[in-house]
């Protein structure tokens, strides 16, 4: 297969996904304020209400948000539309998300439906609450999948939160607790919001006296300004993201498509020749949770023989053999393709090579702003490092090889890019990269953590904040290290 797409394009999309999900969570948070008060103190809404907001990224308007609250006999229906325009390396992308949820009179979730459309992406999930479980349904690859999530608290989606602001009186010193459910990752979080004081702010040449509220999401600080009637006027957070109250005409006018390339790449202080052959790398990282931390990366040595035959039967790694939200290793299509690739081979090391080679050769390397799905990637045969990683994980698990996703950085052409690859267990964990067809990966891969899409959102703590200094590197054991200190 001839690949005419430059490698730098396929490295940085994982950061793009983190940015997009952060934007989504950020605009959800503007509604996410409710105090632990007696339910009887909640006001009711007898007629439909709606709000429009403009969304800015580094002072450029990238989209709008509109929501509507509709009273029903048993509670409320809340509808929301989020539209944003972004670009990567000159590739424009329109992202449209629609959410509808039904709640009870206290705005506790009963069911929801979420769809996201971006270029070739069609992402759709729905859910219904039954007792202490949230039953999630998702269509992928033309097939339906169902997941059950045990609820730690009565669930409240961000979309249904703005009535809480309108329904309660805000006082300086109040601390609000938010049991937040993120439908893009199915993560449950407890968010604390504190009312810090009153300030004057100007929006569209009008001066408002507003309460200043502070919180954080995924470790990122967020500030909100709310008027005495509980209406959110403005919100600002990480990476210069700002939301302001608006009207339909202004909200939909004059949108830009800022390129996120500089946000999701880190310029290196030195150049490394032939990074794909790197066997050793030593760097110093500053920023985020890293405080002058020195990391050493060595290329893993492959074992001479595998220590088991597939399938792996021990229970210690069972969590790396099961289906997950977007790693559908138990689907018929994934199982069939995995068995076809593996054939009659029982040696896990040889099967890993077959699967990595197959994914490298058959998945077109192209930026895809998506919430990755192994099944949809197998069906569409296109994607960046995210799609490669989830598909490799699913195929390996389908044949009984423990596999997990790695999230970190990779050096290429003078920059470090956020990247995803895999580790496969063949008696020890071996890092592999189907985006580059590497077994094991080169030492220019810097592992930050393991995990799927929810973990990847943690990258938002790092985006735009990391500095990396290259201290030393080597290409093989025979050559002396290149010290650059």
Secondary structure, DSSP 8 states (H G I E B T S, - for coil): ----S-HHHHHSHHHHHHHHHHHHHHHHHTT----S--GGG-----S-EEEEEEEEETTEEEEEEEEEEEE-SSEEEEEEEEEEEEEETTEEEEEEEEEEEEEETT--EEEEEEEEEETTEEEEEEEEEETTEEEEEEEETTEEEEEEEE-SS--EEGGG-HHHHHHS---TT-EEEEEEEETTTTEEEEEEEEEEEEEEEEETTEEEEEEEEEEEETTEEEEEEEETTS-EEEEE-GGGEEEEE--HHHHTSS----B-TTTTEEE-SS--TTGGG--EEEEEEEETTEEEEEEEEE-----SS-SSBSS---GGGGGGSS-BTTB-TTSHHHHHHHHHHHTT--BHHHHHHHHHHHHHHHSEE----S---HHHHHHH-EE-HHHHHHHHHHHHHHTT--EEEEEEEEEETTEEEEEEEEEEESSSEEEEETTTTEES--TTEEEEEE-SHHHHGGGGGTTTT-EEEEEEEESSSSS--EE--
